[in-house]
Amino acid sequence: MAFQLSPGVLVTERDLTSVVPAVATTIGAVVIDAQWGPSNEITTISSENNLVDKFWKPNSTNYESWFTAASFLAYGNNLKVVRSIDDTTALNAGSTAGVLIQNEEDYDNNHSSGEGSNGIWAAKHPGVIGNSLLVSFADSSNYDTNSVASATVSAAGSGYTSVPTVTFAAPGSGVTATGTAVVSSNAVTSITITNPGNGYSSAPAITFSGGGGTGAAATAVLATDWTYKANFTRAPLTSTNVSLVSGSNDEFHVIVIDEDGLFTGVAGTVLEKFEAVSKASDAKGLQGGSNYYKDVINNQSDFIRWTDHPSGEATWGTASAGTAYTSGFTAAESTDSLTGGVSDSPDAGDVQTSYALFGDAETTDVNLVMTAGWSNVTKKWVQDNVAKVRKDCIAFVSPQSGSVVNNSGSEVTQVTGDKAALSATSYSVMDGNWKYQYDRYNDVFRWVPLNGDIAGLCANTDSIRDPWYSPAGFNRGQIRNAVKLAWDPTQADRDALYQDGINPVINSPGNGIVLLGDKTLLSAPSAFNRINVRRLFIVIEKAVATAAKFQLFEFNDAFTRAQFTSLLTPFLRDVQGRNGIYDFKVICNQSNNTGQVIDSNEFVADIFIKPTKSINFIQLNFIATRTGANFSEIGG
């Protein structure tokens, strides 16, 4: 207890209710090639519809990895996806040119202060599909016909030694337009509109005064309606909070159009709109959040990002107090058809860089890592640098497409050759087939690797049983969304594959397409060459390690050791009761925490586990006996 300096009662409490926590076991992970979506950033996906929303539909280039992700989502609802791109060639479409903005972090670090030279807007994500976007915006100067678009000088006059004052007649209600005369050779040659005003029902009269000359005359031309005016409820004027601090003309509308129909299938479809956003950097909305147009677009748009203020608009992005926001739009400034977007499939280095985002177990929790249809080099990289380093997940691999698709008679040789290029590790599982499935987005059939399905079977097994149950067989091993297999291995083929640690997938009449193997790629004879055993130990090790970290900096004494043993025993007993282990024993006492261990500031616990084994081989012996035989005498 704490020392007290004077008599009194000190109340303390100590928490002895700690338990071994449950840990996630069904989080999938995959790197895909996609037409759209953030790149080199982990995105959590819960369904195939969610996958389409974030990364768009598959095409003839990216379908293998895209459908690997979709296959997993047919069994589980927690998938972490990274979109990989060729970061030397891929570009986001921009107002005037393409620019690469990979994700939120890249934007915040390199593009959020208007550093780009591609104009006002950029597509939110890299890809040629961004070229379908058109962004248009309007404030009081170009929203409708009640503002002055230009002024035509009808008589230049003569004798002007200085610039005369230009006066526009006031509207019935609204803001009076203003302009500045341009004088050349003592005559008025043009008028520059400095504020288009608003509220005019007809073109206002223009008068000239001063300047020492006479005879100048001009005619005002009212603006035509903004093309997208009908999509908004009112004209943009001055917001209430800007008006209260003597600012003006801060509001404008923004609309995003699918100009070419690549997103929706219908050209000209409105994708999103933002009404009455503000040019003021400190503008607030009615609910108190920022109404500054840069913040609104970046936080709410699914299609575009802000990259700079319009050219020449120095007031935009400044504080609202006393600011009269300018409106010097031309048609080119108010409507931008985005251009310069480039799609390019990632190379092996790009894909490996993307998979590296899953490499840190302390920051990213994943369990089932799929390698899609990527090259054997990339698959081995994932084995060696993600699964074997983390030691809390399994990498799922399939053979190369050419090894099984349209390769009749050579499948076993090719598949075992693919396996030889990989690492022999219990943290990896290999299947031996591809499936043929319908691509409803393009109305075609596709060959898709099965590693997404095998990982999905593990996720489904977790939901209906436990991670230490085998995902294979006729109870839990049915493959979904498959029309047929690339090949149907015979018994001899299956024997050859299974002896090499490759799990066959077969078409069983009446039972569908089934995973008929549960081996890992560990070549040594060991309990860890089975999926259920490897996953059992991942669960136990992860859960116990999470609980054990709370022993850090405690004393290595009999109390701490007994407390830790009592913490583990109920957890392991529960696993045993759920058929995960046959038996267990925890040793954490002075026998393994010797004086040397204690003096080294260490703590040791030995946990012995007898894992349960899945049935891989069934032998049924049928014995015929004579009619008068007594079964009690001949049966064992």
Secondary structure, DSSP 8 states (H G I E B T S, - for coil): ----SSS--------------------EEEEE--SSS-BSSEEEE-SHHHHHHHH----TTTHHHHHHHHHHHTT-S-EEEEE---TTT-BB-BSSS-B---SHHHHHHHTTTS--SS-SEEESS-SGGGGGEEEEEE-TTTSSTTSEEEEEEEEEEE--SS--EEEE---SSSB--EEEEEEETTEEEEEEEEE--B--SS--BEEEE-TT-EEEEEEEEE----TTGGGSSS-----HHHHTTT-B--EEEEEEEESSSTTTSSTTEEEEEEEEEES-TT-B-TTSSB-BHHHHHHHH-SSEEE----TT-TTTTS--TT-B------HHHHEEE-B--B-----HHHHHHHHGGG--TTT---SEEE-TT--HHHHHHHIIIIIHHH-S-EEEE---HHHHTT-TT-HHHHHHHHHHTS---TTEEEE--EEEEEETTTTEEEEEESHHHHHHHHHHHHHHS-TTS-S-STTT-B--S-SEES----HHHHHHHHHTTEE-EEEETTTEEEE---B-S--SSSGGGBHHHHHHHHHHHHHHHHHHGGGTTS--SHHHHHHHHHHHHHHHHHHHHTTSEEEEEEE-STTTS-HHHHHTT----EEEEEE---------------TT--HHHH--
